[in-house]
Amino acid sequence: MNMIQKAKKQVQQLTKQAYAAAVKENLLPEGVTVEPSVEIPKDVSNGDYTTTFCLAAAKAMKMNPRQVATVLTEHMALEGSYFTSVEIAGPGFMNFRLGDKWFGDTVTAIETAGEDYGCSDMLKGRKIMVEFVSANPTGPMHMGNARGGVLGDTLASVLQKSGADVWREFYVNDAGNQIEKFAKSLEARYFQIIKGEDAVEFPEDGYHGDDIRELAQLFYNKGGDKYLDCDEKTRHDALAQFGLSHNIPKMKADLERYGIKYDQWFFESSLHESGYVADTVAALTAQGYTYEKDGALWLKTAEILAKNLRAAGKSDADIEKLALKDDVLRRANGFYTYFAADIAYHRNKFAVRGFDKVINIWGADHHGHVARLKGAMDALGLDGEHRLDIVLMQLVKLVRDGEVVRMSKRTGKAISLTDLLDEIPVDACRYFFNAKPETQMEFDLGLAVREDSENPVYYVQYAHARICTLLKALAAEGYQVKNAADVDFTVLSAPEEKALIKQLAQYPVVVQLAARDYDPSFINRYLTELAAAFHKFYNACRIKGEAENVLLARLKLADTARAVLKNGMTLIGCSAPEKM
């Protein structure tokens, strides 16, 4: 239990005890079972914690809420608690004010937890997969992949900190139409190298990027015209395999440079080769959810979705307006669709590997795919509605000096993840991309490299470095950071000191909110607020030159802020430099 939870629980206990004491004296009627609701007021003038118990219980007591509050405050036994006073406000709020004990205990609790500060057992026993990026291996990763990588990685981290057993996975689409298109594109460039560019027509729907030209040239350099006259399948297989053998390690290297490592790279081809796609389609057929038409095998998607929508309270008339459609699982040529493979892949996640929850990070353009995939899991009896969660992220717009940027100045090509990391520090990339998933974001390339308070990552890192410099300077004068047990925290009475400790206490709550809402941007906002609280404290409360007990208390507080800043930066995959 964190210090905020402890304070809230204590308000509840004190309120219940006061009510019991008042009942015993026949001042309030017995039998009221209302649980005291406790909140933190936005305005500190209204206390540190407030309860609406009197407002909620007054009706049952047939009394005025302020009358109830008056009786309760007179019976409130605050001695030995975290609170020094309780005041009545408005129509019957009871506002509690924290005393020295809570502030000292908060710093002690952070020290005791160390690097585990912010950890909880909220998701203990839950086995969760986070699948993210899963970029097409036929070309360079783009800005959407860059954003999805950060969101997935930081979400996995906050879930871990909240007690979950987390698995990070990249799904490699190394089968199907896009691989055939990849092979044909490479083939055309390969033929052009041998026969001349004008002699060979490039497929209109092929991949036109310079990376295809480069791969084809490398393929030619290695084997010459060896594959010019062989059968098409052999050539396509060789070209595709060669291209993937270059692209996938490059993707891995770029993502590791970005601070992202996976527990597994799962290959779509393995599902086809093992027969698991065919087996999954057979399982859907056995459940009566498929039919044949025009030589193809179809999933009764419309029927599945309509059933789920009715269960959610939708009328048949509303469902009809949606014009739901079925999906092909196996084409007339005998090949399985991407959707069939995707169903098999997610069935594998639940039925074979036993994940309690699967979270996918997808671009917003995949919105229409969400209900279909969840419905397919429901049809297989795997409860996709509750076990499969999709986080949809909006697009990224790169800007510099207010102008949209689409091309790399260095390469003259569309900006890839590699280009971005060549220009912008990894810390800035991770911090900026860890924005609220459902908002379309602007990534300001100029702001990301600025060394001033306008750059949020610089602002937070500077706070950490500033503290490290302070600690080093005072250590040179013989002042070391003491253990909390050896520090007199009662001297920390300034509003800025108390505000900083309150902010430090918020960290475990923020981590839990980030895990609950699948929104790791909570951590970014918290770190910015913590850095601001530290700067206010540092500017208002002198450390060097103060009486020793004050100096040591403020030094301990500064070091505690440093530890939590580092904890949060580590959580989102950013560094905490000691000097800047």
Residue pairs with C-beta under 8 A, 6 or more apart in sequence:
1 9
2 109
2 120
2 505
2 508
2 509
3 102
3 105
3 106
3 109
3 505
4 40
4 505
4 506
4 508
4 509
5 509
6 82
7 48
7 49
7 82
7 98
7 102
8 38
8 49
10 81
10 82
10 83
11 36
11 38
11 49
11 51
11 83
11 96
12 35
12 36
12 38
12 51
14 76
14 77
14 78
14 81
14 83
14 86
14 96
15 36
15 51
15 53
15 72
15 76
15 94
16 36
17 75
17 77
18 72
18 73
18 75
18 76
18 77
19 28
19 32
19 53
19 57
19 72
19 75
21 75
21 77
22 28
22 71
22 72
22 75
23 29
23 30
25 75
27 71
27 75
28 61
28 63
28 68
28 71
28 72
29 60
29 61
29 62
31 60
32 57
32 60
32 61
34 53
34 56
34 57
34 60
36 51
36 52
36 53
37 51
37 52
37 53
37 56
38 49
38 50
38 51
39 49
39 50
39 51
39 52
40 48
40 49
40 50
41 47
41 48
41 49
41 50
41 95
44 495
46 89
46 93
46 95
47 86
47 87
47 89
47 95
47 96
47 97
48 83
48 95
48 96
48 97
48 98
48 502
49 83
49 95
49 96
49 98
50 89
50 93
50 94
50 95
50 96
51 93
51 94
51 96
52 92
52 93
53 72
53 94
54 65
54 66
54 68
54 69
54 72
54 92
54 93
54 94
55 65
55 91
55 92
55 93
57 68
58 64
58 65
58 67
58 68
58 92
61 68
64 92
65 91
65 92
66 88
66 91
66 92
68 92
69 88
69 92
69 93
69 94
70 88
72 94
73 86
73 87
73 88
73 94
76 86
78 84
78 85
78 86
81 99
81 101
82 98
82 99
82 101
82 102
82 105
83 96
83 97
83 98
83 99
83 102
84 97
84 98
84 99
85 96
85 97
86 94
86 95
86 96
86 97
87 94
87 95
87 97
88 94
88 95
89 95
98 498
100 489
100 490
100 492
103 489
103 492
103 497
103 498
103 501
104 484
104 487
104 489
104 490
106 501
106 504
106 505
107 484
107 487
107 489
107 501
107 504
107 556
107 557
107 560
108 484
108 485
109 117
110 117
110 504
110 560
110 563
110 564
111 483
111 484
111 560
113 119
114 563
115 567
117 507
117 508
117 563
117 564
117 567
118 161
118 507
118 508
118 511
118 567
118 568
118 571
119 161
119 162
119 163
119 508
119 511
120 161
120 162
120 163
120 508
120 511
120 512
121 163
122 162
122 163
122 512
122 515
122 516
123 159
123 162
123 163
123 164
123 515
124 163
124 164
125 163
125 165
126 163
126 164
126 165
126 356
126 357
127 164
127 165
127 167
127 354
127 355
127 356
127 357
128 159
128 164
128 165
128 166
128 167
128 355
128 356
128 357
128 358
128 359
129 166
129 167
129 168
129 169
129 349
129 353
129 355
129 357
129 358
129 359
130 152
130 155
130 156
130 159
130 166
130 167
130 168
130 169
130 359
130 361
131 152
131 169
131 170
131 171
131 358
131 359
131 360
131 361
132 148
132 149
132 151
132 152
132 153
132 155
132 156
132 168
132 169
132 170
132 360
132 361
133 141
133 145
133 148
133 149
133 152
133 170
133 255
133 260
133 361
134 170
134 171
134 172
134 173
135 141
135 142
135 145
135 251
136 173
136 178
137 172
137 173
137 174
137 244
137 247
137 248
137 251
138 178
138 179
138 181
138 182
138 207
138 243
138 247
139 207
139 209
139 211
139 212
139 247
140 209
140 211
140 416
140 417
140 418
141 251
141 254
141 255
141 416
141 417
141 418
142 414
142 415
142 416
142 417
143 395
143 396
143 398
143 415
143 417
143 420
143 443
144 363
144 393
144 395
144 396
145 417
146 258
146 396
146 417
146 420
146 429
146 433
147 393
147 396
147 433
147 435
147 441
148 361
148 362
148 363
148 393
149 255
149 258
149 260
149 417
149 433
150 258
150 429
150 430
150 433
150 434
150 572
150 573
151 361
151 391
151 393
151 433
151 434
151 437
151 520
152 168
152 260
152 361
153 168
153 259
153 260
153 573
154 430
154 434
154 520
154 523
154 571
154 572
154 573
155 359
155 361
155 391
155 514
155 518
155 520
156 166
156 168
157 520
157 571
157 572
157 573
158 511
158 514
158 515
158 520
158 523
158 571
159 166
159 515
160 166
161 511
161 515
161 571
162 511
162 512
162 515
164 515
167 263
167 264
167 355
168 260
168 261
168 262
168 263
168 264
169 262
169 263
169 264
169 265
169 266
170 255
170 262
170 264
170 265
170 266
171 266
171 268
171 345
172 248
172 265
172 266
172 267
172 268
173 179
173 268
173 338
174 244
174 248
174 267
174 268
174 269
175 268
175 269
175 271
175 272
175 341
176 268
176 335
176 337
176 338
176 341
177 338
179 240
179 244
180 236
180 240
181 203
181 205
181 206
181 207
182 207
182 239
182 240
182 243
183 235
183 236
183 237
183 239
183 240
183 243
184 203
184 206
184 236
185 202
185 203
185 206
185 207
185 208
185 212
186 212
186 215
186 216
186 219
186 239
186 240
186 242
186 243
187 235
187 236
187 239
188 200
188 201
188 202
188 203
188 206
189 202
189 212
189 213
189 215
189 216
189 217
190 216
190 219
190 220
190 227
190 239
191 199
191 200
191 228
192 199
192 200
192 202
192 216
193 216
193 217
193 220
194 220
194 225
194 228
202 208
206 212
209 413
210 413
215 242
215 243
215 246
215 247
216 239
218 242
218 246
219 238
219 239
219 242
219 243
222 242
227 234
227 235
227 238
227 239
248 265
252 265
254 417
254 418
254 421
255 261
255 262
257 421
257 426
258 417
258 421
258 426
258 429
258 430
259 426
259 430
259 573
260 573
266 345
268 341
268 345
270 276
271 277
271 341
271 344
271 345
271 348
272 336
272 341
276 344
276 347
276 348
277 336
277 340
277 341
277 344
278 336
279 344
280 340
280 343
280 344
280 347
280 380
281 290
281 297
281 329
281 330
281 336
281 340
281 343
281 344
283 347
283 380
284 290
284 299
284 329
284 343
284 376
284 379
284 380
285 297
287 379
287 380
287 381
289 299
289 300
289 303
289 304
289 379
290 297
290 298
290 299
290 300
290 329
291 297
291 298
291 300
292 298
294 332
295 332
296 328
296 329
296 330
296 331
296 332
297 328
297 329
297 330
298 326
298 327
298 328
298 329
299 326
299 327
299 328
299 329
299 339
299 376
299 379
300 326
301 324
301 325
301 326
301 327
301 372
301 375
301 376
302 324
302 325
302 326
304 375
304 376
304 378
304 379
305 322
305 324
305 371
305 372
305 375
306 319
306 324
308 371
308 374
308 375
308 378
308 385
309 318
309 319
309 322
310 316
310 319
327 337
327 339
327 372
328 337
328 339
329 336
329 337
329 339
329 340
329 343
330 336
330 337
330 340
331 337
339 372
342 373
343 373
343 376
343 377
343 380
346 358
346 373
346 376
346 377
346 382
346 384
346 388
347 377
347 380
347 382
349 355
349 358
350 358
350 377
350 382
350 387
351 380
351 382
355 387
356 387
357 387
357 388
357 389
358 387
358 388
358 389
359 389
359 390
359 391
359 518
360 388
360 389
360 390
360 391
361 391
361 393
361 437
362 369
362 370
362 390
362 391
362 392
362 393
363 392
363 393
363 395
364 392
364 393
364 394
364 395
366 390
366 392
367 392
370 390
370 392
373 384
373 388
373 390
374 384
374 385
374 388
375 384
376 384
377 383
377 384
377 385
377 387
377 388
378 384
378 385
389 518
391 437
391 518
392 437
392 438
393 437
393 438
394 437
394 438
394 439
394 440
394 441
395 440
396 433
396 440
396 441
396 442
396 443
397 404
397 440
397 441
397 442
397 443
398 404
398 405
398 406
398 415
398 442
398 443
398 445
399 405
399 442
399 443
399 444
399 445
400 444
400 445
400 446
401 446
405 415
405 445
406 414
406 415
407 413
407 414
407 415
408 414
408 415
408 416
408 419
408 423
410 419
410 422
410 423
411 419
413 419
420 429
421 429
423 445
423 449
424 445
424 448
424 449
425 448
425 449
427 457
427 461
427 574
427 575
428 448
428 449
428 455
428 457
428 458
429 448
430 572
430 573
430 574
431 456
431 457
431 460
431 524
431 572
431 574
432 441
432 443
432 444
432 448
432 456
432 457
433 441
433 443
434 520
434 521
434 523
434 524
434 572
435 441
435 521
435 524
436 519
436 521
437 518
437 519
437 521
447 454
447 455
448 455
448 457
449 455
450 458
451 458
451 580
452 458
453 459
453 462
456 524
456 528
457 574
458 580
459 528
459 531
460 527
460 528
460 530
460 531
460 565
460 569
461 569
461 574
461 575
461 576
461 577
461 580
462 531
462 580
463 530
463 531
463 534
463 535
463 561
463 565
464 562
464 565
464 566
464 569
464 576
464 577
464 578
465 577
465 578
465 579
465 580
466 534
466 535
466 538
467 534
467 558
467 559
467 561
467 562
467 565
468 562
468 578
468 579
469 578
469 579
470 538
470 543
470 555
470 558
471 481
471 555
471 558
471 559
471 562
473 544
474 543
474 544
474 551
474 555
477 544
479 551
479 552
479 555
481 555
481 556
481 559
482 552
482 555
482 556
484 556
486 552
487 552
487 553
487 556
488 549
488 552
488 553
489 553
491 549
491 550
491 553
492 498
492 501
492 553
492 554
492 557
494 537
494 540
494 541
496 533
496 536
496 537
496 540
496 541
497 537
497 541
497 554
497 557
499 533
499 536
499 537
500 533
500 534
500 536
500 537
500 557
500 561
501 557
503 529
503 530
503 533
504 530
504 560
504 561
504 564
506 526
507 526
507 530
507 564
507 567
507 568
510 522
510 523
510 526
511 522
511 523
511 571
513 519
513 522
514 520
514 521
514 522
514 523
520 572
523 568
523 571
523 572
524 572
526 568
527 565
527 568
527 569
527 572
530 561
530 564
530 565
530 568
531 565
533 561
534 558
534 561
534 565
537 557
537 558
537 561
538 558
541 554
543 551
543 554
543 555
543 558
544 551
545 551
546 554
565 576
566 576
569 575
569 576
570 576
